[in-house]
Amino acid sequence: MAFVRRLVTGSSQILIPWAVMDRYPEIDPFATGMLDVGDGDLVYWETSGNPAGTPVVVLHGGPGSGSTPGGRRTWDPAKYLIVQLDQRNCGHSTPPASDPATDLSSNTTHALIADLEQLRRHLGVDRWVVWGGSWGCTLALAYAEQYPERVRALILVSVTMTRRSDVRWLYHETGRYLPAEWHAFRDGVPESERDGDLVAAYDRMLNHSGDVEVQARAAELWCAWEDAAVSLEPGWRPSERYRDPGFRMQFARIVAHYFSNGAWLEEGQLLRDAGRLAGIPGVLIHGRFDVGGPVDVPWLLAQAWPDARLEVVGSAGHQGSAETTRLLLEAAAQFADAP
């Protein structure tokens, strides 16, 4: 007899085998494609799992980090149709931001929302579960608030809302915990800009300088700070992805582009419009020791969205932990048969 644990959700119970608390084995996509979304952009997508299963769209972080094969391993491949995509100008999508000359002006939050709707229609999906991690949470919330009728449920991990105040916290105030690393980040901008908005200064170097050497150095410093900002978390190791100059350029350029523009959202917009999520069940999973993304972000969201359940992981930061994974797998199992 297999051992099971009970997951109570409202008035019902779901029995989950203990073995499911491990992530699912690696699988390959059964279909891939390049979606022409206009503006000269092609967005890469792939599907895996069960073609007739509950659709879930997996929204990666960054912005600009791209999807990974590991993103498939949260979802029961017998029950889910797993949809992944590389958001504009990253991963396999073209043109790539890793090319310093690629123009990012058509890459905005509103464009990404439109891309998701186009992909949903292209795949013949009516409604899907939406998963977001880090920046992917902001995109998931913005999409769900615009198209609530297309969302079965939301699962958000390391929750962000990308308010200008949140961006300020990550790239300025978090430096009080890591003064040496932050000063190195600050000193990477021209001396005349060091007391101003560092994100705007890096955006100018990365996306408007026209100097490849300036861009490369700015990308290196930006990613060094990104790595440092999570370095206080249990089990931290330097990111292997940041060793790749192409990835650094892609990632830093897109993040600076988005964050210097407040993600093209009104300040506090996602919290203000959380009432549009009424009736959509959600799970918010967040590490108590997420230094760069304080836990008040998901807490405030949960107050404004009664259908959401907040799970604060006391042993985790932004990158999560084994407990984060357990809660994520539970949430995925909960919504596998979402109506």
VEXKE-453749 format. One record per residue (C-alpha): residue in one letter; x, y, z; residue number from 0. Coordinates in Angstrom, 3 decimals. Layout:
BEGIN
 resn        u        v        w resi
    A        X        Y        Z  NUM
...
REM end
This chain:
BEGIN
 resn        u        v        w resi
    M    0.000    0.000    0.000    0
    A    1.458    3.371   -1.002    1
    F    1.836    5.991    1.700    2
    V   -0.145    9.164    1.032    3
    R   -0.499   12.617    2.597    4
    R   -3.720   14.604    2.706    5
    L   -3.926   18.026    1.086    6
    V   -7.018   19.823    2.359    7
    T   -8.426   22.386   -0.071    8
    G  -11.596   24.013    1.162    9
    S  -14.136   21.294    1.859   10
    S  -12.346   18.634   -0.189   11
    Q   -9.262   16.490    0.252   12
    I   -6.696   15.371   -2.283   13
    L   -4.591   12.297   -1.608   14
    I   -1.062   12.699   -2.903   15
    P    1.478    9.838   -2.895   16
    W    4.596   10.664   -0.920   17
    A    6.647    9.893   -4.020   18
    V    5.054   12.857   -5.794   19
    M    6.832   15.134   -3.341   20
    D    9.862   14.565   -5.572   21
    R    9.853   16.469   -8.841   22
    Y    8.751   14.537  -11.908   23
    P   11.338   12.941  -14.235   24
    E   12.759   14.891  -17.145   25
    I   10.689   14.783  -20.326   26
    D   11.102   16.157  -23.826   27
    P    8.588   18.409  -25.577   28
    F    6.347   16.763  -28.149   29
    A    5.932   19.993  -30.145   30
    T    7.859   23.242  -30.595   31
    G    7.429   26.316  -32.728   32
    M    8.239   29.963  -33.397   33
    L    5.255   32.307  -33.094   34
    D    5.354   35.471  -35.197   35
    V    4.088   38.143  -32.788   36
    G    4.824   41.117  -35.032   37
    D    7.377   43.890  -34.564   38
    G    9.916   41.559  -36.187   39
    D    9.801   39.263  -33.118   40
    L    9.489   35.487  -33.098   41
    V    8.617   33.835  -29.775   42
    Y    9.757   30.263  -29.143   43
    W    7.245   27.885  -27.524   44
    E    7.085   24.217  -26.665   45
    T    4.542   21.778  -25.258   46
    S    5.083   18.614  -23.252   47
    G    3.122   16.194  -21.104   48
    N   -0.406   15.100  -22.028   49
    P   -1.883   16.841  -25.112   50
    A   -5.358   16.306  -23.627   51
    G   -4.382   17.329  -20.099   52
    T   -5.106   20.429  -18.034   53
    P   -3.167   23.264  -19.716   54
    V   -0.574   25.118  -17.653   55
    V    1.573   27.955  -18.973   56
    V    4.953   28.356  -17.266   57
    L    6.200   31.966  -17.105   58
    H    9.920   32.268  -16.450   59
    G   11.622   34.920  -14.390   60
    G   14.087   37.632  -15.171   61
    P   12.656   39.183  -17.199   62
    G   14.969   37.758  -19.800   63
    S   16.167   34.541  -18.193   64
    G   14.389   32.230  -20.652   65
    S   12.680   28.907  -19.942   66
    T   14.535   25.762  -18.876   67
    P   13.851   22.010  -19.148   68
    G   13.505   21.899  -15.357   69
    G   10.352   23.956  -15.655   70
    R    8.531   20.838  -16.888   71
    R    9.285   18.796  -13.788   72
    T    6.711   20.394  -11.480   73
    W    3.771   19.066  -13.463   74
    D    2.375   15.536  -13.636   75
    P    2.955   14.746  -17.324   76
    A   -0.013   12.375  -17.315   77
    K   -2.387   15.136  -16.201   78
    Y   -0.970   18.382  -17.563   79
    L   -0.413   19.894  -20.984   80
    I    2.730   21.893  -20.138   81
    V    3.240   25.056  -22.192   82
    Q    6.553   26.906  -22.031   83
    L    7.769   29.922  -23.943   84
    D   10.798   32.171  -24.059   85
    Q    9.584   35.725  -23.625   86
    R   10.654   38.240  -26.263   87
    N   14.355   38.510  -27.117   88
    C   15.567   35.758  -24.757   89
    G   16.244   32.034  -24.922   90
    H   15.400   30.735  -28.393   91
    S   13.227   33.753  -29.268   92
    T   14.548   36.155  -31.872   93
    P   16.060   38.608  -32.377   94
    P   18.196   37.892  -29.282   95
    A   19.025   40.507  -26.684   96
    S   22.423   38.825  -26.416   97
    D   23.230   40.751  -29.583   98
    P   24.091   44.216  -28.234   99
    A   22.538   45.798  -31.327  100
    T   19.056   44.251  -30.883  101
    D   16.424   46.927  -30.359  102
    L   14.229   46.193  -27.320  103
    S   11.695   48.985  -27.837  104
    S    8.885   46.554  -28.765  105
    N    9.550   44.392  -25.695  106
    T    7.101   45.548  -22.996  107
    T    4.796   43.951  -20.443  108
    H    1.781   44.744  -22.616  109
    A    3.465   43.067  -25.595  110
    L    4.164   39.948  -23.519  111
    I    0.513   39.802  -22.426  112
    A   -0.546   40.003  -26.072  113
    D    1.972   37.259  -26.918  114
    L    0.420   34.975  -24.297  115
    E   -3.055   35.505  -25.713  116
    Q   -1.820   34.845  -29.237  117
    L   -0.079   31.656  -28.112  118
    R   -3.165   30.507  -26.200  119
    R   -5.295   30.876  -29.318  120
    H   -2.605   29.280  -31.493  121
    L   -2.566   26.179  -29.272  122
    G   -6.362   25.990  -29.035  123
    V   -6.362   26.408  -25.247  124
    D   -9.529   27.830  -23.692  125
    R   -8.374   28.360  -20.096  126
    W   -5.116   27.464  -18.396  127
    V   -3.402   27.334  -15.046  128
    V   -0.796   30.093  -14.932  129
    W    2.500   29.582  -13.074  130
    G    4.964   32.398  -12.499  131
    G    8.314   32.551  -10.753  132
    S    9.865   35.862   -9.642  133
    W    9.332   38.308  -12.560  134
    G    6.997   35.665  -13.985  135
    C    4.637   36.447  -11.077  136
    T    4.330   40.057  -12.243  137
    L    3.587   38.922  -15.784  138
    A    1.117   36.286  -14.529  139
    L   -0.757   38.834  -12.425  140
    A   -0.846   41.417  -15.207  141
    Y   -2.143   38.783  -17.648  142
    A   -4.737   37.398  -15.222  143
    E   -6.046   40.838  -14.329  144
    Q   -6.516   41.616  -18.022  145
    Y   -7.897   38.197  -19.008  146
    P   -9.383   36.643  -15.836  147
    E  -11.791   34.537  -17.898  148
    R   -8.790   32.678  -19.362  149
    V   -7.256   31.646  -16.022  150
    R   -8.178   28.490  -14.111  151
    A   -5.772   29.104  -11.232  152
    L   -2.558   30.945  -10.385  153
    I    0.535   29.499   -8.716  154
    L    3.120   32.170   -7.898  155
    V    6.544   31.518   -6.376  156
    S    8.900   34.235   -5.042  157
    V    6.184   36.776   -5.628  158
    T    6.905   40.094   -7.333  159
    M    4.728   43.015   -8.419  160
    T    7.583   45.106   -9.909  161
    R    6.484   48.376   -8.369  162
    R    9.056   51.123   -8.692  163
    S    9.408   50.958   -4.921  164
    D   10.243   47.240   -5.193  165
    V   12.856   47.935   -7.862  166
    R   14.335   50.675   -5.696  167
    W   14.543   48.244   -2.785  168
    L   16.368   45.552   -4.768  169
    Y   18.956   47.746   -6.458  170
    H   19.494   50.341   -3.730  171
    E   18.265   49.395   -0.248  172
    T   19.299   45.724   -0.323  173
    G   22.847   47.011   -0.573  174
    R   22.730   47.778    3.150  175
    Y   23.011   44.012    3.734  176
    L   25.868   43.638    1.237  177
    P   27.758   46.937    1.286  178
    A   30.934   45.842   -0.505  179
    E   29.050   44.135   -3.333  180
    W   26.592   47.009   -3.699  181
    H   29.318   49.642   -3.824  182
    A   30.984   47.681   -6.613  183
    F   27.638   47.734   -8.452  184
    R   27.178   51.443   -7.831  185
    D   30.726   52.292   -8.860  186
    G   30.074   50.712  -12.254  187
    V   28.104   53.774  -13.383  188
    P   29.612   57.194  -14.201  189
    E   30.542   59.105  -11.066  190
    S   27.997   61.818  -11.816  191
    E   25.164   59.239  -11.660  192
    R   26.139   57.300   -8.532  193
    D   23.805   59.212   -6.247  194
    G   20.862   58.867   -8.632  195
    D   18.777   56.038  -10.055  196
    L   21.228   53.186  -10.644  197
    V   18.763   51.130  -12.664  198
    A   18.232   54.022  -15.086  199
    A   21.992   54.526  -15.305  200
    Y   22.591   50.867  -16.159  201
    D   19.758   50.949  -18.700  202
    R   21.502   53.827  -20.453  203
    M   24.782   51.898  -20.540  204
    L   23.235   48.607  -21.606  205
    N   20.629   49.804  -24.079  206
    H   21.466   53.312  -25.203  207
    S   25.250   53.728  -25.134  208
    G   25.973   52.069  -28.482  209
    D   29.348   51.008  -27.062  210
    V   29.784   47.229  -26.984  211
    E   32.568   47.350  -24.392  212
    V   30.465   49.549  -22.090  213
    Q   27.537   47.149  -22.531  214
    A   29.632   44.066  -21.766  215
    R   31.126   45.578  -18.616  216
    A   27.709   46.797  -17.431  217
    A   26.210   43.338  -18.013  218
    E   28.978   41.725  -15.981  219
    L   28.493   44.124  -13.057  220
    W   24.714   43.831  -13.205  221
    C   24.792   40.046  -13.006  222
    A   27.385   40.137  -10.220  223
    W   24.927   42.168   -8.167  224
    E   22.027   39.850   -9.054  225
    D   24.090   36.936   -7.751  226
    A   25.163   38.814   -4.639  227
    A   21.568   39.753   -3.790  228
    V   20.709   36.078   -3.174  229
    S   24.081   35.110   -1.693  230
    L   22.870   35.232    1.923  231
    E   20.367   32.434    1.315  232
    P   20.938   28.899    2.631  233
    G   22.684   26.687    0.097  234
    W   23.602   29.538   -2.249  235
    R   26.146   28.876   -4.978  236
    P   27.232   31.287   -7.725  237
    S   25.032   31.052  -10.804  238
    E   26.526   29.061  -13.661  239
    R   24.408   31.004  -16.157  240
    Y   26.114   34.285  -15.284  241
    R   29.425   32.858  -16.520  242
    D   28.117   33.009  -20.082  243
    P   28.744   36.475  -21.609  244
    G   25.832   36.015  -24.002  245
    F   23.426   35.186  -21.204  246
    R   24.722   38.105  -19.133  247
    M   24.086   40.502  -22.012  248
    Q   20.611   39.090  -22.699  249
    F   19.563   39.075  -19.063  250
    A   20.975   42.428  -17.951  251
    R   19.724   44.317  -20.993  252
    I   16.149   43.048  -20.655  253
    V   15.936   43.449  -16.870  254
    A   17.310   46.996  -16.956  255
    H   14.959   47.820  -19.846  256
    Y   11.921   46.631  -17.870  257
    F   12.833   47.879  -14.434  258
    S   13.898   51.346  -15.544  259
    N   10.423   51.699  -17.050  260
    G    8.509   50.367  -14.043  261
    A    7.467   47.417  -16.230  262
    W    5.104   49.863  -18.000  263
    L    2.662   49.473  -15.097  264
    E    1.167   52.214  -12.974  265
    E    2.676   52.211   -9.495  266
    G    0.702   49.712   -7.406  267
    Q   -1.476   48.737  -10.376  268
    L   -1.429   44.992   -9.762  269
    L   -2.407   45.427   -6.119  270
    R   -5.057   48.021   -6.974  271
    D   -6.652   45.736   -9.568  272
    A   -6.435   42.507   -7.543  273
    G  -10.226   42.516   -7.291  274
    R  -10.271   41.346  -10.911  275
    L   -8.875   38.022   -9.671  276
    A  -12.028   37.283   -7.662  277
    G  -13.052   33.672   -8.131  278
    I   -9.620   32.568   -9.364  279
    P   -7.942   30.266   -6.826  280
    G   -4.293   30.980   -6.158  281
    V   -1.311   29.834   -4.137  282
    L    1.450   32.292   -3.224  283
    I    4.736   30.722   -2.058  284
    H    7.431   33.017   -0.718  285
    G   10.620   32.699    1.322  286
    R   10.732   34.548    4.627  287
    F   14.386   35.443    3.993  288
    D   13.991   36.811    0.481  289
    V   16.206   39.847    1.087  290
    G   15.614   41.403   -2.326  291
    G   11.865   40.707   -2.313  292
    P   10.412   41.256    1.166  293
    V    7.522   39.088    2.275  294
    D    5.168   42.049    2.581  295
    V    4.774   41.887   -1.218  296
    P    2.804   38.585   -1.251  297
    W    1.196   39.449    2.094  298
    L   -0.362   42.632    0.691  299
    L   -1.483   40.734   -2.409  300
    A   -3.130   38.034   -0.284  301
    Q   -5.066   40.688    1.666  302
    A   -6.463   42.087   -1.585  303
    W   -7.160   38.661   -3.144  304
    P   -9.237   36.489   -0.771  305
    D   -9.129   33.475   -3.112  306
    A   -5.344   33.220   -2.679  307
    R   -3.542   31.185   -0.027  308
    L   -0.202   32.514    1.159  309
    E    2.515   30.028    2.150  310
    V    5.562   31.659    3.779  311
    V    8.577   29.339    3.888  312
    G   10.621   30.172    6.965  313
    S   13.786   28.440    5.776  314
    A   13.937   29.925    2.272  315
    G   14.880   33.021    0.334  316
    H   14.234   34.045   -3.269  317
    Q   15.690   30.847   -4.733  318
    G   13.514   28.597   -2.606  319
    S   14.200   25.379   -0.732  320
    A   13.019   21.791   -0.472  321
    E    9.965   23.077    1.401  322
    T    9.247   25.516   -1.426  323
    T    9.362   22.624   -3.899  324
    R    7.048   20.532   -1.735  325
    L    4.465   23.319   -1.568  326
    L    4.759   23.937   -5.292  327
    L    4.172   20.273   -6.100  328
    E    1.174   20.235   -3.782  329
    A   -0.310   23.253   -5.526  330
    A    0.309   21.679   -8.932  331
    A   -1.447   18.493   -7.796  332
    Q   -4.336   20.549   -6.392  333
    F   -5.065   22.212   -9.739  334
    A   -4.365   19.251  -12.045  335
    D   -8.093   18.748  -12.517  336
    A   -9.124   22.390  -12.197  337
    P  -12.505   22.939  -13.885  338
REM end
